[in-house]
Amino acid sequence: MADHVEGTAYPCNHCQAGMMNLRFITYLTRQGGELITVPGFPAWVCDVCGKREFDGRAVNWISTMLRPDAGQSPAPRPARRIPGKKRGADRPSMPD
C-alpha cells in the first residue's frame, strides 16, 4: 500500500521505468463469497507496467465499512478503574 501526497508522482519500484500516478479505479474485493466493487477508488498506478498500489487510508476506510458489524452500536465499555483506588471508594459510606 502507498501513502503519498495527492498529485505527486514517484518512480515505480516494480519496473523502475515508469512513474506511479494517482488514479481513481474500480476496487474489487470479496466478502463472504460475494464480489464487491467500489468505483472511484484511489490507487497509485504505474504508467509503464500498470502496477497498482492502493492508498492505505482508503483501504482502511473500505475495510471498516465492509466489516460485518459496521453501523451497529459499539458494545458498552466496562467502567475504567483508577490504579491504586479501591472499588467503591468514591461512594459515600452507609451509616451504621
Secondary structure, 3 states (H helix, E strand, C coil): CECCCCCCCEECCCCCCCEEEEEEEEEEEEECCEEEEEEEEEEEEECCCCCEEEEHHHHHHHHHHHCCCCCCCCCCCCCCCCCCCCCCCCCCCCCC
